[in-house]
């Protein structure tokens, strides 16, 4: 039976053969990072990246070629947008947080289009115990807080129903469970 080779052994071998540069990562300009994709090349290296990835790609040089790895750690963030200002690409109902909860919990959902929305809470007998949202809601990520002051301990079900006004026939329904602990 063969013993596995340690990471340090492999790294030492690659350093001796000149496959891995001794001086660490290559510097990549912020303009390349900001574009989300592109090719950066110089006299001793070339990096190709894919849009939406964190510079997983290929690194080539005179004596080596590597096809995997994170080659850049961002040094600064140029734009910060609050979660609520982003527009999702699909409808989604997220798991409440915290779960189990006492006495309140947050329920988040995503709407890619302005929609008529209904968010209800039911007990395990199927009885509606709360209506959290009922009306026209703009596209985006939304958060609703459930205050369970008068509700008994146990499992509850929350259901999101959304229907787009702009796109006839576009609707979404989802159900999740949550637990109230007293």
N, C-alpha and C positions, 0 to 999 in steps of 0.2 A: 504494500500500500504506500502511495506517495504522500509526502507531507506537503501541505499547501505552502506556497511561497508568500512571504510577508510583503506588505506594501513597501516598506523601507528597502527591502532587497531589490524589488523591481525598480523603484525610483533611483537607487544607486547605480544600477545597471544602465538605466536610460541616461543618467548624467554622464557616465563614463563613455558611452557610445556617442554622446553629443546629440541625442534625440530630443532631450528636454533641455532648454536653455537654463544655465546656472543662475541667471539674474532675475528670475521670476516672470511675472506677466508682462505682456507688451502694453504700452500706453495706447489707449484709443481715445480719440478726441470726442468731446461732448456732442459735437454736431452729428457724428455717426450714431451715437447712442440715441440722440433725440429723434432721428429719422425712423428708428425702429427696424431698419433693414439697410443693408448696403454692403459694400466691399471696401476694405481698407488694405492698402498694400504699401510696402516700402522696399528698400534695398534687400532686407533680410527676411521679410515676412509678408504674408497675405492672409487676411481674415475675411471670410464670407459669413454673413449672418442671414437669418430668416426673420421676416416681419413677425412681431408678436413673441419672439423668443428672447431669452437673455443671453445673446451671443453664444449659442450652441452652433457650432459650424465646423469649418475646417481651418487649420492653421498650417501653413506651408512655409518652408524655407529652403535654403540651399542644401542642407544635410538632413532634413526631417519633414515628415508630413503627419499631422494628427487630425483625426476626424471627430473628436468629441471633446466636451469640456466647457466649463464656464470660463470665458477668457476675460471677463471684465466685471468689475464691481462698480456700480454707479457711485460717483463721488458727490453728486448733488442732485436734488430733484428740482426740476424747473417749474413744474406745474402741479399743484395739489388741488383736487376737486373734492368737495364733500360727497359722500356716498349718495346722498339724496338728490344731487344735481345730475348724476349720470343717467343715461337712458339705456335700459336693458334691451337685449335683442330678442328675448322671449319672455312669456309669462312664467312666473314662478312663485310658489308659496314656500317660504323657508321655515325651518323648525324654530319654534319659540325658544327664547332664551331668557332666563334660565329655565331649565326643565329637569327635574321637578322644581316647582316654584311655590313661594309663599311670601307675601300676599299678592305680588304682581309679577307679570311677565311681559316681554316684548314680542310682538309678532311682526315679521317683515314679509313684504311681498313686492313683486316686480311687475310692472305693466309696460310693455313696449309701445303701446298706443293708448291714447285717452280712452277710458272705458267706464261703463256702468259697472260698479263693483258692489258686491255684498259679501261681508265677512261675518259669519255667525259662529257662535259657540254652542255646542250641544252636550248634554250629559249622556251617560251610557244607555239611557232608556230612549234616546232619540228626541228628547224634549229640548227645545231651544231655550237657553238660559241667558244669552246675551247677543245683541246685534252691535258689532263694533264699527262697521262701515256700511253705509247704504246710500249710494249716490254716485255722481259722476266724478271721477278722479283723473287728473292728468297723468301722462306717461312719466315713468320714473320709478325709483325705489321708494317705498313708503314703509313707515313703522307705526304700529298701533300698540298702545299699552292696555293690557287687560288688568283691571283691578278686581280681585276676586274676594272682596270683603264679605259678601253674604253667601258665597258658594261653599258647599260642603267639600271635605277632602274626597279625592278620588280621581278617576280618569275622565278627561273631557276630550271632545273632538272639535276641531275648528275647521270650517269649510269656507273656501274662497271661490266665488263665482264672478267671472268678469266677462263682459261682452263689449267688443269694440263697436263704437258708433260709426267710425270712418270706414271700416271694412266689414260689410255685411257677412254674416256667417262665422266671423272670427270670435270664438268664445273659449273660455278656459275654466276648468273646475278642478279643484284639488282639495284633499282632506289630509289633515295631520292630527296626531294625538299629543296630548299633554297631561301632566299629572300635577294636581294640587295637593300639597302635603301641609297639614296643620300641625 
